[in-house]
Amino acid sequence: MCVIKVQVDGKNVPTAVKVLSKHRVLDVSLGPAHSAALVEPGLVYTFGCNQYGQLACNNCKPRDVPAIVKALEEKTTSVRC
């Protein structure tokens, strides 16, 4: 099991994610231990646990800060975890 601390851990109210706050967020999806966000102009950010490569970043290391999924740049219309 992956245990990772992210910026919004322990928050029980909507909380801005700093990396995403400079973008217009179009879609968000939450998995059991990872998240994905689609922002204008079609960029996908992922973060959280990555035990099975679900963050699409070519490795299985967890991310505590959202990072762009380069393979999906400007090609995505929605996200689902």
PECOR-V580788 format. One record per backbone hydrogen bond with DSSP energy under -0.5 kcal/mol. NH is the residue of the N-H (numbers start at 1). CO is the residue of the C=O. Records with the same first field share a line. If there is no record, write none. Layout:
NH->CO + CO
//
This chain:
6->4
7->64
9->6
11->8
18->16
20->17
21->17 + 18
23->20
25->23
26->38
27->38
29->36
31->29 + 34
35->47
36->29
37->45
38->27
39->37 + 43
40->24
42->39
43->39
45->37
46->67
47->35
48->63
49->33
53->50
56->53
63->48
67->46
69->44
70->68
72->69
73->70
74->42
75->42 + 72
76->42 + 72
//
